[in-house]
Amino acid sequence: MTVDGRVTGAIDEPGLLVLVGVTHDDTPEKAVKLAAKLWGLRILEGEKSCSDVGAPLLVISQFTLYADTSRGRRPTWQGAAPGPVAEPLVEAVVAALHDLGARVETGVFGAQMKVALVNDGPVTIILDL
């Protein structure tokens, strides 16, 4: 991942790219639950988890996950929590992953990021806690 042409986070081995969207009723407790779920989710090769094989996670804040496209042609972002609410919760996910022993790389909150992905499968899973 790059911001302004500078690599800010990268993983070069199998792991998870985690896009974290925060909405208005999310809490630090939900952040901890999400981290535990991500760390133990058995979706890597051989039905292994990141915790089983020490796989890294690249965590990126992604308010656009809460896009509402139900009206017209322009999405609204009203479902996304504002930055001052969302940023500490994204940081809580990262901290909880670190507490579990995970290797974590991150994006830059609120920045325009260029994300490159090699998706094995492809597999995309939505976790809504």
TIMI-2910 file (N, C-alpha, C, CB; in pm, 1 decimal, decimal comma, always signed):
<rs>
+----------+----------+----------+----------+----------+----------+----------+----------+----------+----------+----------+----------+------+
!      n_x !      n_y !      n_z !     ca_x !     ca_y !     ca_z !      c_x !      c_y !      c_z !     cb_x !     cb_y !     cb_z ! resn !
+----------+----------+----------+----------+----------+----------+----------+----------+----------+----------+----------+----------+------+
!    +85,3 !   -115,5 !     +0,0 !     +0,0 !     +0,0 !     +0,0 !    +89,8 !   +121,7 !     +0,0 !    -97,0 !     -0,2 !   +120,9 !  Met !
!    +51,0 !   +221,0 !    -77,5 !   +130,0 !   +343,6 !    -82,3 !    +42,3 !   +465,8 !    -56,0 !   +200,1 !   +356,8 !   -218,0 !  Thr !
!   +104,0 !   +566,3 !     +2,9 !    +43,8 !   +696,9 !    +25,6 !   +145,5 !   +799,0 !    -24,0 !     +5,9 !   +719,9 !   +178,6 !  Val !
!   +102,5 !   +883,7 !   -116,4 !   +192,2 !   +983,9 !   -174,0 !   +320,8 !   +921,8 !   -228,2 !   +226,1 !  +1089,2 !    -69,8 !  Asp !
!   +308,5 !   +805,1 !   -292,9 !   +422,5 !   +739,0 !   -353,7 !   +514,3 !   +666,5 !   -258,0 !   +500,0 !   +836,8 !   -427,2 !  Gly !
!   +480,6 !   +661,5 !   -130,2 !   +563,8 !   +598,2 !    -26,8 !   +491,0 !   +474,8 !    +28,1 !   +596,5 !   +699,5 !    +88,9 !  Arg !
!   +561,7 !   +362,0 !    +36,2 !   +503,0 !   +239,7 !    +92,4 !   +481,3 !   +262,2 !   +241,7 !   +595,0 !   +114,2 !    +66,7 !  Val !
!   +356,8 !   +245,1 !   +284,5 !   +323,7 !   +265,2 !   +425,7 !   +288,1 !   +135,9 !   +497,1 !   +209,4 !   +362,1 !   +438,2 !  Thr !
!   +258,4 !    +32,5 !   +423,3 !   +226,6 !    -96,8 !   +481,7 !   +230,5 !   -201,9 !   +373,2 !    +88,9 !    -94,6 !   +551,0 !  Gly !
!   +285,9 !   -317,3 !   +404,7 !   +293,9 !   -425,1 !   +306,3 !   +313,3 !   -557,6 !   +377,0 !   +408,4 !   -400,2 !   +206,2 !  Ala !
!   +258,4 !   -662,9 !   +317,3 !   +289,0 !   -798,0 !   +359,5 !   +330,6 !   -873,4 !   +233,2 !   +166,0 !   -866,7 !   +432,4 !  Ile !
!   +434,7 !   -953,7 !   +244,4 !   +488,9 !  -1021,5 !   +126,8 !   +478,6 !  -1173,2 !   +136,3 !   +633,0 !   -982,0 !   +106,7 !  Asp !
!   +385,2 !  -1217,8 !   +215,8 !   +359,4 !  -1360,6 !   +231,1 !   +209,5 !  -1378,3 !   +252,0 !   +441,7 !  -1422,0 !   +350,7 !  Glu !
!   +159,2 !  -1501,8 !   +240,8 !    +15,4 !  -1520,1 !   +260,7 !    -30,4 !  -1466,2 !   +396,3 !    -20,9 !  -1668,0 !   +248,8 !  Pro !
!   -140,0 !  -1394,8 !   +393,9 !   -199,5 !  -1336,1 !   +513,3 !   -334,0 !  -1278,5 !   +476,9 !   -108,1 !  -1227,7 !   +574,7 !  Gly !
!   -380,1 !  -1182,0 !   +553,7 !   -511,4 !  -1122,3 !   +528,8 !   -499,7 !   -973,0 !   +503,9 !   -605,3 !  -1148,3 !   +646,3 !  Leu !
!   -572,9 !   -926,1 !   +404,0 !   -597,4 !   -784,1 !   +385,2 !   -731,3 !   -757,5 !   +451,7 !   -596,9 !   -741,9 !   +231,7 !  Leu !
!   -730,8 !   -672,4 !   +552,6 !   -850,0 !   -646,3 !   +632,8 !   -894,6 !   -502,0 !   +609,6 !   -822,7 !   -672,6 !   +784,4 !  Val !
!  -1012,1 !   -485,0 !   +551,2 !  -1071,6 !   -352,8 !   +533,0 !  -1170,1 !   -332,0 !   +647,0 !  -1142,2 !   -339,0 !   +392,3 !  Leu !
!  -1144,7 !   -232,2 !   +730,0 !  -1226,7 !   -209,3 !   +849,2 !  -1313,4 !    -86,1 !   +828,4 !  -1138,0 !   -192,7 !   +975,3 !  Val !
!  -1443,8 !   -108,8 !   +826,5 !  -1540,0 !     +0,9 !   +823,1 !  -1601,2 !    +16,2 !   +960,7 !  -1649,8 !    -23,6 !   +716,2 !  Gly !
!  -1617,4 !   +139,3 !  +1004,1 !  -1673,1 !   +166,2 !  +1136,9 !  -1804,1 !   +242,1 !  +1119,3 !  -1572,4 !   +247,6 !  +1226,0 !  Val !
!  -1905,4 !   +196,0 !  +1190,7 !  -2034,6 !   +263,5 !  +1187,3 !  -2064,0 !   +322,8 !  +1325,2 !  -2147,5 !   +165,4 !  +1143,8 !  Thr !
!  -2177,0 !   +388,3 !  +1337,3 !  -2208,5 !   +469,8 !  +1455,1 !  -2222,6 !   +392,4 !  +1586,1 !  -2334,1 !   +543,5 !  +1430,4 !  His !
!  -2263,6 !   +266,7 !  +1580,3 !  -2283,3 !   +192,6 !  +1705,1 !  -2168,1 !    +97,1 !  +1737,5 !  -2412,3 !   +114,7 !  +1697,8 !  Asp !
!  -2056,0 !   +110,0 !  +1667,4 !  -1940,6 !    +26,4 !  +1699,2 !  -1875,6 !    +73,2 !  +1829,5 !  -1838,1 !    +29,2 !  +1583,7 !  Asp !
!  -1809,7 !    -20,0 !  +1895,7 !  -1751,9 !     +5,8 !  +2028,0 !  -1612,3 !    -56,3 !  +2035,8 !  -1843,7 !    -51,0 !  +2140,9 !  Thr !
!  -1533,7 !    -17,5 !  +2136,5 !  -1404,4 !    -83,4 !  +2157,4 !  -1419,5 !   -234,6 !  +2181,6 !  -1332,0 !    -19,0 !  +2275,7 !  Pro !
!  -1526,3 !   -274,0 !  +2246,7 !  -1549,6 !   -417,0 !  +2270,7 !  -1569,0 !   -491,7 !  +2138,9 !  -1672,6 !   -437,1 !  +2361,5 !  Glu !
!  -1641,1 !   -431,0 !  +2045,5 !  -1658,0 !   -493,2 !  +1913,8 !  -1524,8 !   -500,7 !  +1840,2 !  -1760,5 !   -415,1 !  +1829,8 !  Lys !
!  -1439,6 !   -401,0 !  +1858,2 !  -1307,6 !   -400,9 !  +1794,7 !  -1225,3 !   -519,1 !  +1843,5 !  -1233,5 !   -269,0 !  +1823,3 !  Ala !
!  -1230,4 !   -547,2 !  +1973,6 !  -1156,7 !   -659,4 !  +2030,7 !  -1212,5 !   -791,3 !  +1977,9 !  -1163,2 !   -655,9 !  +2185,0 !  Val !
!  -1344,5 !   -802,8 !  +1969,4 !  -1407,6 !   -924,5 !  +1915,8 !  -1367,9 !   -945,9 !  +1770,0 !  -1561,7 !   -915,9 !  +1928,1 !  Lys !
!  -1366,1 !   -837,2 !  +1693,7 !  -1327,8 !   -846,8 !  +1552,7 !  -1184,4 !   -896,6 !  +1540,4 !  -1343,4 !   -710,1 !  +1482,4 !  Leu !
!  -1095,2 !   -841,5 !  +1619,3 !   -954,8 !   -883,6 !  +1614,8 !   -942,2 !  -1032,8 !  +1644,8 !   -870,6 !   -802,1 !  +1715,0 !  Ala !
!  -1011,0 !  -1079,5 !  +1747,8 !  -1004,9 !  -1221,0 !  +1784,0 !  -1060,1 !  -1308,3 !  +1671,5 !  -1082,8 !  -1246,6 !  +1914,1 !  Ala !
!  -1167,3 !  -1264,8 !  +1610,5 !  -1227,3 !  -1339,3 !  +1500,0 !  -1130,5 !  -1346,7 !  +1382,7 !  -1359,9 !  -1274,3 !  +1456,0 !  Lys !
!  -1070,3 !  -1233,5 !  +1346,9 !   -974,9 !  -1230,2 !  +1236,2 !   -855,3 !  -1320,6 !  +1262,7 !   -927,5 !  -1087,6 !  +1211,7 !  Leu !
!   -802,6 !  -1315,7 !  +1382,3 !   -683,7 !  -1390,7 !  +1419,9 !   -709,4 !  -1541,6 !  +1414,4 !   -637,7 !  -1349,9 !  +1560,0 !  Trp !
!   -831,4 !  -1583,4 !  +1445,9 !   -862,1 !  -1726,1 !  +1451,2 !   -939,8 !  -1780,2 !  +1333,0 !   -937,3 !  -1754,3 !  +1573,0 !  Gly !
!   -975,5 !  -1697,3 !  +1238,1 !  -1056,8 !  -1739,4 !  +1123,9 !   -980,3 !  -1838,0 !  +1036,4 !  -1100,2 !  -1617,5 !  +1040,7 !  Leu !
!  -1033,8 !  -1957,7 !  +1019,8 !   -964,4 !  -2065,0 !   +948,6 !   -995,1 !  -2058,8 !   +799,5 !  -1004,3 !  -2202,3 !  +1005,6 !  Arg !
!   -930,5 !  -1964,3 !   +730,8 !   -955,2 !  -1947,2 !   +587,5 !   -827,5 !  -1952,0 !   +503,8 !  -1025,9 !  -1816,3 !   +563,4 !  Ile !
!   -713,5 !  -1974,5 !   +566,9 !   -589,8 !  -1987,6 !   +491,0 !   -573,9 !  -2131,1 !   +442,3 !   -468,3 !  -1945,5 !   +576,5 !  Leu !
!   -474,7 !  -2153,7 !   +358,5 !   -452,6 !  -2285,8 !   +301,1 !   -448,3 !  -2392,5 !   +410,8 !   -322,2 !  -2287,7 !   +219,6 !  Glu !
!   -515,5 !  -2504,7 !   +383,5 !   -520,7 !  -2614,0 !   +479,8 !   -612,5 !  -2586,7 !   +596,5 !   -384,3 !  -2642,8 !   +530,8 !  Gly !
!   -706,5 !  -2495,5 !   +578,1 !   -799,7 !  -2454,4 !   +683,9 !   -726,0 !  -2405,3 !   +808,1 !   -891,9 !  -2570,4 !   +721,2 !  Glu !
!   -618,2 !  -2332,4 !   +784,4 !   -540,7 !  -2274,3 !   +893,3 !   -582,8 !  -2130,3 !   +914,6 !   -389,9 !  -2282,8 !   +864,5 !  Lys !
!   -552,8 !  -2077,9 !  +1032,7 !   -580,6 !  -1938,5 !  +1065,3 !   -448,8 !  -1861,9 !  +1070,3 !   -657,2 !  -1926,5 !  +1200,6 !  Ser !
!   -458,1 !  -1731,9 !  +1077,6 !   -338,1 !  -1650,0 !  +1096,3 !   -266,5 !  -1690,9 !  +1224,2 !   -374,1 !  -1499,8 !  +1100,6 !  Cys !
!   -343,1 !  -1720,7 !  +1329,5 !   -280,9 !  -1760,8 !  +1455,7 !   -209,7 !  -1895,6 !  +1443,6 !   -386,0 !  -1767,4 !  +1566,3 !  Ser !
!   -262,1 !  -1984,9 !  +1360,1 !   -199,3 !  -2116,1 !  +1341,9 !    -62,2 !  -2106,0 !  +1276,3 !   -288,9 !  -2205,6 !  +1258,5 !  Asp !
!    -49,9 !  -2016,5 !  +1178,2 !    +72,1 !  -2012,0 !  +1097,0 !   +150,3 !  -1881,9 !  +1111,6 !    +37,2 !  -2032,4 !   +952,5 !  Val !
!   +104,3 !  -1791,9 !  +1198,8 !   +173,5 !  -1665,1 !  +1216,9 !   +164,0 !  -1573,9 !  +1096,3 !   +316,8 !  -1690,1 !  +1248,5 !  Gly !
!    +55,2 !  -1585,4 !  +1021,8 !    +38,2 !  -1504,3 !   +900,8 !    +10,8 !  -1358,2 !   +937,0 !    -76,8 !  -1560,1 !   +813,9 !  Ala !
!    +63,9 !  -1266,7 !   +858,6 !    +44,9 !  -1124,2 !   +886,9 !    -91,7 !  -1073,7 !   +840,6 !   +154,8 !  -1042,9 !   +820,1 !  Pro !
!   -129,0 !   -958,3 !   +893,1 !   -253,1 !   -892,2 !   +852,5 !   -220,9 !   -748,5 !   +812,7 !   -359,6 !   -895,9 !   +967,3 !  Leu !
!   -278,4 !   -704,5 !   +703,9 !   -267,2 !   -565,7 !   +659,0 !   -403,3 !   -501,8 !   +684,0 !   -224,2 !   -555,4 !   +505,9 !  Leu !
!   -410,9 !   -409,3 !   +779,2 !   -536,8 !   -349,6 !   +823,2 !   -549,2 !   -208,7 !   +767,3 !   -546,1 !   -347,7 !   +977,5 !  Val !
!   -660,6 !   -184,0 !   +698,0 !   -684,3 !    -55,9 !   +632,1 !   -822,8 !     -5,4 !   +669,6 !   -670,2 !    -68,9 !   +477,9 !  Ile !
!   -831,9 !   +120,4 !   +711,3 !   -963,4 !   +179,9 !   +737,7 !  -1034,3 !   +202,5 !   +604,6 !   -950,2 !   +314,5 !   +817,4 !  Ser !
!  -1165,8 !   +177,3 !   +601,6 !  -1239,8 !   +181,8 !   +474,8 !  -1383,6 !   +226,9 !   +499,5 !  -1237,9 !    +43,1 !   +405,0 !  Gln !
!  -1404,9 !   +359,3 !   +509,7 !  -1539,2 !   +409,2 !   +536,6 !  -1636,1 !   +377,3 !   +423,4 !  -1535,2 !   +558,6 !   +560,1 !  Phe !
!  -1586,4 !   +354,3 !   +302,1 !  -1675,2 !   +329,9 !   +188,4 !  -1750,3 !   +197,7 !   +199,5 !  -1595,9 !   +332,0 !    +60,1 !  Thr !
!  -1713,3 !   +112,6 !   +294,6 !  -1789,9 !     -9,6 !   +316,1 !  -1932,6 !    +21,8 !   +360,2 !  -1720,9 !    -97,7 !   +420,0 !  Leu !
!  -1953,6 !   +140,8 !   +411,7 !  -2086,8 !   +181,2 !   +455,6 !  -2157,6 !   +269,1 !   +353,4 !  -2077,6 !   +254,0 !   +587,4 !  Tyr !
!  -2121,0 !   +256,8 !   +227,6 !  -2189,4 !   +331,4 !   +121,6 !  -2334,8 !   +286,2 !   +112,4 !  -2117,8 !   +312,1 !    -14,9 !  Ala !
!  -2425,1 !   +381,7 !   +100,1 !  -2566,5 !   +352,8 !    +77,8 !  -2598,2 !   +395,8 !    -65,2 !  -2659,4 !   +426,9 !   +183,2 !  Asp !
!  -2631,8 !   +297,9 !   -147,6 !  -2660,9 !   +325,4 !   -288,6 !  -2808,1 !   +302,0 !   -321,1 !  -2573,4 !   +238,2 !   -378,8 !  Thr !
!  -2892,0 !   +304,9 !   -220,0 !  -3032,8 !   +271,6 !   -240,7 !  -3111,1 !   +380,7 !   -313,9 !  -3097,7 !   +244,2 !   -108,3 !  Ser !
!  -3058,5 !   +501,8 !   -318,7 !  -3129,5 !   +611,2 !   -385,5 !  -3038,3 !   +677,2 !   -487,5 !  -3179,8 !   +715,2 !   -282,9 !  Arg !
!  -3090,0 !   +692,1 !   -604,9 !  -3016,6 !   +765,8 !   -706,9 !  -2886,9 !   +698,5 !   -748,7 !  -2987,2 !   +903,4 !   -657,8 !  Gly !
!  -2797,4 !   +779,6 !   -803,2 !  -2671,2 !   +727,0 !   -855,9 !  -2549,8 !   +771,0 !   -775,1 !  -2653,9 !   +770,1 !   -999,1 !  Arg !
!  -2569,8 !   +845,8 !   -671,5 !  -2459,0 !   +893,3 !   -589,2 !  -2470,8 !   +832,0 !   -449,7 !  -2457,7 !  +1049,2 !   -581,6 !  Arg !
!  -2368,7 !   +756,0 !   -406,6 !  -2376,6 !   +695,8 !   -273,2 !  -2369,1 !   +800,8 !   -162,9 !  -2264,9 !   +593,9 !   -254,8 !  Pro !
!  -2429,3 !   +767,3 !    -50,7 !  -2411,9 !   +849,0 !    +68,9 !  -2326,4 !   +769,3 !   +166,2 !  -2550,1 !   +888,8 !   +133,0 !  Thr !
!  -2263,6 !   +839,0 !   +258,3 !  -2174,4 !   +774,8 !   +354,6 !  -2226,5 !   +794,1 !   +496,4 !  -2031,7 !   +830,9 !   +342,1 !  Trp !
!  -2356,5 !   +818,6 !   +511,3 !  -2413,1 !   +847,2 !   +642,2 !  -2399,4 !   +731,3 !   +740,4 !  -2557,5 !   +883,3 !   +627,6 !  Gln !
!  -2386,1 !   +609,2 !   +689,5 !  -2370,7 !   +493,9 !   +777,2 !  -2232,2 !   +483,1 !   +838,6 !  -2401,1 !   +368,9 !   +701,7 !  Gly !
!  -2136,2 !   +553,2 !   +781,0 !  -1999,0 !   +548,8 !   +832,6 !  -1983,3 !   +645,4 !   +948,7 !  -1897,4 !   +582,1 !   +721,4 !  Ala !
!  -1914,3 !   +601,4 !  +1051,1 !  -1885,1 !   +689,5 !  +1164,9 !  -1786,2 !   +796,8 !  +1120,1 !  -1827,9 !   +608,3 !  +1286,2 !  Ala !
!  -1795,1 !   +916,8 !  +1176,5 !  -1699,1 !  +1022,5 !  +1140,7 !  -1558,6 !   +986,7 !  +1189,5 !  -1743,2 !  +1158,5 !  +1200,6 !  Pro !
!  -1458,8 !  +1046,5 !  +1126,7 !  -1319,2 !  +1017,7 !  +1156,6 !  -1282,3 !  +1017,3 !  +1304,0 !  -1235,3 !  +1115,1 !  +1088,0 !  Gly !
!  -1323,7 !  +1119,3 !  +1381,9 !  -1285,7 !  +1119,7 !  +1523,3 !  -1342,5 !  +1001,1 !  +1603,0 !  -1331,3 !  +1248,5 !  +1586,6 !  Pro !
!  -1449,9 !   +940,9 !  +1553,8 !  -1506,7 !   +821,3 !  +1617,3 !  -1440,3 !   +696,2 !  +1560,8 !  -1660,6 !   +815,1 !  +1596,4 !  Val !
!  -1422,5 !   +693,5 !  +1429,3 !  -1373,2 !   +573,6 !  +1361,6 !  -1225,5 !   +546,0 !  +1387,0 !  -1396,5 !   +586,0 !  +1214,1 !  Ala !
!  -1142,6 !   +648,3 !  +1384,4 !   -998,6 !   +625,5 !  +1394,8 !   -958,5 !   +550,9 !  +1521,7 !   -926,2 !   +756,9 !  +1389,4 !  Glu !
!  -1008,7 !   +589,5 !  +1640,6 !   -969,7 !   +513,7 !  +1760,1 !  -1017,1 !   +368,0 !  +1757,1 !  -1024,8 !   +581,6 !  +1883,7 !  Pro !
!  -1127,9 !   +341,6 !  +1688,2 !  -1177,3 !   +203,9 !  +1681,4 !  -1093,6 !   +120,6 !  +1585,6 !  -1324,1 !   +201,5 !  +1638,1 !  Leu !
!  -1049,3 !   +177,8 !  +1475,7 !   -957,6 !   +106,1 !  +1387,1 !   -827,1 !    +78,8 !  +1462,0 !   -930,6 !   +187,6 !  +1256,4 !  Val !
!   -779,0 !   +177,9 !  +1534,7 !   -658,0 !   +159,3 !  +1615,5 !   -678,8 !    +52,2 !  +1722,2 !   -617,0 !   +291,6 !  +1681,5 !  Glu !
!   -800,3 !    +40,6 !  +1776,4 !   -830,3 !    -62,1 !  +1876,2 !   -822,9 !   -202,0 !  +1815,1 !   -969,2 !    -38,5 !  +1937,1 !  Ala !
!   -866,6 !   -216,8 !  +1690,3 !   -855,0 !   -345,9 !  +1621,8 !   -707,3 !   -382,8 !  +1608,5 !   -923,6 !   -341,1 !  +1481,5 !  Val !
!   -626,9 !   -286,9 !  +1563,5 !   -483,4 !   -310,8 !  +1546,3 !   -417,7 !   -345,3 !  +1680,1 !   -415,4 !   -187,2 !  +1483,8 !  Val !
!   -450,2 !   -271,2 !  +1784,5 !   -392,5 !   -297,3 !  +1916,8 !   -432,0 !   -435,1 !  +1968,0 !   -436,9 !   -189,9 !  +2016,7 !  Ala !
!   -557,0 !   -471,9 !  +1948,4 !   -603,6 !   -603,2 !  +1994,1 !   -534,0 !   -715,4 !  +1917,1 !   -756,6 !   -614,8 !  +1978,1 !  Ala !
!   -511,0 !   -695,7 !  +1788,4 !   -436,7 !   -795,1 !  +1710,2 !   -293,5 !   -807,3 !  +1762,6 !   -436,0 !   -756,9 !  +1559,7 !  Leu !
!   -229,9 !   -693,3 !  +1789,3 !    -95,0 !   -696,9 !  +1846,8 !    -95,8 !   -772,7 !  +1979,8 !    -40,5 !   -553,2 !  +1867,3 !  His !
!   -196,1 !   -746,0 !  +2063,2 !   -205,6 !   -813,5 !  +2193,4 !   -217,5 !   -965,3 !  +2178,6 !   -325,6 !   -759,9 !  +2271,6 !  Asp !
!   -276,5 !  -1009,0 !  +2066,6 !   -291,3 !  -1152,1 !  +2039,7 !   -163,4 !  -1213,1 !  +1982,1 !   -407,4 !  -1175,5 !  +1943,7 !  Leu !
!    -67,0 !  -1128,5 !  +1948,6 !    +59,0 !  -1177,1 !  +1893,6 !    +70,0 !  -1164,8 !  +1743,0 !    +78,1 !  -1318,3 !  +1931,5 !  Gly !
!    -22,1 !  -1095,6 !  +1681,0 !    -23,1 !  -1082,7 !  +1535,0 !    +81,2 !   -984,1 !  +1485,9 !   -160,3 !  -1039,6 !  +1486,9 !  Ala !
!   +131,4 !  -1012,4 !  +1365,5 !   +212,4 !   -915,8 !  +1292,8 !   +115,0 !   -834,0 !  +1208,5 !   +323,7 !   -986,2 !  +1203,6 !  Arg !
!   +114,5 !   -704,0 !  +1229,8 !    +15,3 !   -618,2 !  +1165,1 !    +84,5 !   -502,7 !  +1094,2 !    -86,6 !   -564,9 !  +1267,9 !  Val !
!    +44,7 !   -480,8 !   +971,3 !    +82,4 !   -362,1 !   +895,3 !    -45,5 !   -279,8 !   +880,9 !   +146,4 !   -398,9 !   +753,4 !  Glu !
!    -31,7 !   -149,7 !   +862,6 !   -151,3 !    -64,8 !   +854,2 !   -140,6 !    +35,9 !   +740,9 !   -174,0 !     +8,4 !   +986,2 !  Thr !
!   -255,4 !    +92,0 !   +710,7 !   -263,0 !   +205,3 !   +621,5 !   -246,7 !   +333,2 !   +701,6 !   -395,4 !   +205,4 !   +544,1 !  Gly !
!   -283,1 !   +442,9 !   +639,2 !   -278,9 !   +573,4 !   +704,2 !   -422,5 !   +623,5 !   +709,6 !   -183,9 !   +674,9 !   +627,9 !  Val !
!   -476,0 !   +637,3 !   +828,6 !   -616,8 !   +674,1 !   +843,8 !   -645,9 !   +804,9 !   +769,5 !   -653,6 !   +687,9 !   +993,7 !  Phe !
!   -750,6 !   +803,1 !   +688,6 !   -796,4 !   +922,6 !   +618,8 !   -716,9 !   +960,1 !   +495,2 !   -794,5 !  +1035,4 !   +711,2 !  Gly !
!   -610,2 !   +886,5 !   +465,3 !   -526,8 !   +919,4 !   +349,6 !   -583,5 !   +856,1 !   +222,5 !   -381,8 !   +872,4 !   +372,6 !  Ala !
!   -546,2 !   +914,0 !   +110,0 !   -574,7 !   +853,3 !    -19,7 !   -468,7 !   +745,5 !    -40,3 !   -573,9 !   +960,7 !   -137,7 !  Gln !
!   -509,5 !   +619,0 !    -34,1 !   -415,7 !   +508,0 !    -40,7 !   -429,7 !   +433,6 !   -172,5 !   -437,3 !   +412,5 !    +76,5 !  Met !
!   -320,1 !   +381,8 !   -220,7 !   -316,8 !   +291,9 !   -336,1 !   -289,5 !   +153,5 !   -280,8 !   -207,7 !   +335,1 !   -443,3 !  Lys !
!   -387,1 !    +64,4 !   -296,9 !   -376,4 !    -69,3 !   -239,1 !   -363,2 !   -170,9 !   -350,9 !   -498,9 !   -101,9 !   -149,8 !  Val !
!   -258,6 !   -251,2 !   -345,9 !   -238,8 !   -359,8 !   -441,2 !   -269,1 !   -490,5 !   -370,1 !    -93,5 !   -359,4 !   -499,6 !  Ala !
!   -336,4 !   -580,6 !   -440,9 !   -380,3 !   -705,7 !   -378,9 !   -367,0 !   -819,6 !   -478,0 !   -525,9 !   -694,7 !   -328,9 !  Leu !
!   -311,7 !   -930,3 !   -430,9 !   -318,8 !  -1056,5 !   -502,7 !   -412,7 !  -1141,6 !   -420,2 !   -175,7 !  -1124,9 !   -522,6 !  Val !
!   -533,4 !  -1162,0 !   -472,6 !   -637,6 !  -1231,3 !   -398,1 !   -635,7 !  -1378,2 !   -435,6 !   -776,6 !  -1169,3 !   -425,3 !  Asn !
!   -603,6 !  -1465,1 !   -343,7 !   -594,6 !  -1608,4 !   -366,3 !   -732,9 !  -1668,8 !   -354,3 !   -496,6 !  -1674,7 !   -266,9 !  Asp !
!   -788,8 !  -1706,2 !   -464,7 !   -921,1 !  -1767,4 !   -462,2 !  -1007,3 !  -1724,9 !   -578,6 !   -990,5 !  -1734,1 !   -334,4 !  Gly !
!  -1056,6 !  -1608,4 !   -584,4 !  -1059,0 !  -1503,6 !   -482,8 !  -1159,3 !  -1535,5 !   -372,3 !  -1092,5 !  -1369,0 !   -546,5 !  Pro !
!  -1124,5 !  -1493,1 !   -253,5 !  -1210,9 !  -1509,8 !   -137,4 !  -1225,2 !  -1375,0 !    -69,0 !  -1154,2 !  -1617,0 !    -39,0 !  Val !
!  -1349,2 !  -1332,5 !    -46,9 !  -1378,2 !  -1211,5 !    +28,4 !  -1486,7 !  -1247,2 !   +128,9 !  -1422,6 !  -1092,9 !    -65,7 !  Thr !
!  -1463,0 !  -1213,6 !   +254,7 !  -1556,8 !  -1248,4 !   +361,9 !  -1591,5 !  -1121,5 !   +436,6 !  -1496,9 !  -1356,0 !   +458,7 !  Ile !
!  -1720,2 !  -1101,2 !   +463,4 !  -1766,6 !   -987,7 !   +541,1 !  -1793,2 !  -1035,8 !   +683,5 !  -1894,6 !   -923,7 !   +477,6 !  Ile !
!  -1729,0 !   -970,4 !   +779,5 !  -1755,2 !   -998,0 !   +921,1 !  -1830,6 !   -878,4 !   +977,0 !  -1621,6 !  -1024,7 !  +1001,8 !  Leu !
!  -1949,3 !   -900,7 !  +1024,9 !  -2030,0 !   -792,6 !  +1082,7 !  -2061,7 !   -831,1 !  +1225,2 !  -2161,4 !   -766,7 !  +1000,4 !  Asp !
!  -1994,7 !   -766,6 !  +1319,3 !  -2012,9 !   -802,4 !  +1460,4 !  -2102,3 !   -704,1 !  +1531,6 !  -1879,1 !   -809,9 !  +1531,2 !  Leu !
+----------+----------+----------+----------+----------+----------+----------+----------+----------+----------+----------+----------+------+
</rs>
